[in-house]
Amino acid sequence: MLMKFLVLSDLHGKTSELEWINPLIVKEDVDYVLFLGDAVEMPCSAQESADMISKIDSEKILAIPGNIDSPDLVGLLDDVAENMHGKGKQIGDLYIAGLGGSNPTIFDTPFELQEDDIFAKLDPISKEGMVLMVHAPAYGFNDVIPSGISVGSKGVLDIVKKYHPKLVLSGHIHESFGRKEADGTVFINPGAVKDGRCAIVSIDGDEVEAKLFGPSE
């Protein structure tokens, strides 16, 4: 069964970007919007993050918090979307598992988890061949910052190695948008919405197709 998703991440409070995102939801006729976190900028309240997500014009949003969002957003997500933090969901032939927040950063942001906690939270909800939606990328995939260092999550990478997801969706590292593939897993970072970027991802069985939208496209 063909499923089509609009993948968004890192809005960071830039409401003006929704002026093209919301029409794109209608134009592309997506089945679901997947929001990967960082709705607003620091400092912010959970309610501010929830209010920002509510501005995405779709009744079918699966969402996780980012590391900039307050951990308290988890308790409010179901008011504005479907909360996927630490949860799994079967949609037709697809199983999706989600986890928000990030591995530790040098910035001491509000929602950070230790690598062991990331693995421990994802392991019980993971399945072979799943779609994994996370805020922080797997270490070594779409995780390179401008200095050239990889800062992705080793906990997420361990989950990838154990369960071999067909698709891993992540944001967090704005500069490292794009698509990679390794050992049958497709890794996609749609880029930051605040920079005019997103992705349309279509999944049909084991086939994953992605179109990345951005300022030069």
Residue, then its C-alpha position, 0 to 999 in steps of 0.5 A: m500500500l502506497m503511503k505519502f508523508l510530508v516530513l517537517s522538522d526544526l520550525h523554530g518559531k518561524t511562522s511565515e514558513l507555514e505560508w508555503i507548507n500548508p498549501l503544500i499539504v493540500k497540493e501533495d495530498v499527503d496521508y500524514v504530516l510527520f513533525l520531527g521536533d523543535a517547534v520554537e526557539m529557546p526559551c520557550s514553554a511547552q504551550e508555545s511549542a504546542d501552539m506552533i504545531s497547531k498552526i500546521d494545517s492537517e488533521k493527521i500529524l504524527a509529532i515528537p518534541g525536539n531538544i529545544d522543546s520543553p519535555d513537558l510538550v509530551g503531555l500536550l502533544d495529543d491536543v494538537a497532533e498524535n504524540m509519537h514520543g516513545k510510541g509505535k503506530q501501525i498504519g496499514d503495512l507500515y509500523i512507525a516508532g518515534l522518539g523525541g529529544s536528542n543525545p547530549t549537546i554542548f548547549d544544554t538544551p531542555f530535552e536531552l537524553q543519555e545514549d543508554d536512555i535513548f536505546a532503552k526507550l526505543d528498544p521496546i517499541s521497535k520492530e524489524g523493518m520499521v519507519l523510525m522517526v527521531h529528532a536526533p539522527a543516528y551517528g554517522f548519518n545526516d549528522v555532520i556539523p559545519s566543523g566536520i564532526s559527526v554529532g548523531s546519536k549512538g543510541v539511535l545507531d544501535i537501534v538501527k543495527k538491531y532492527h534494520p528499519k527501512l527508513v530513518l527520519s531525523g532533523h536536528i542537524h540543519e546543515s546535514f539535510g539529504r538522503k543516505e542509504a546503508d545496508g537496506t536502510v534509507f536515512i533522510n534529514p528533510g532540513a529545517v523548515k525555518d530555512g525553507r526545507c522539507a521532504i515528501v516521502s513515499i513508501d510502497g512496500d520496501e520502496v522508499e522515494a523522497k523529494l527534498f524541497g528547499p530554497s534552490e529547488 
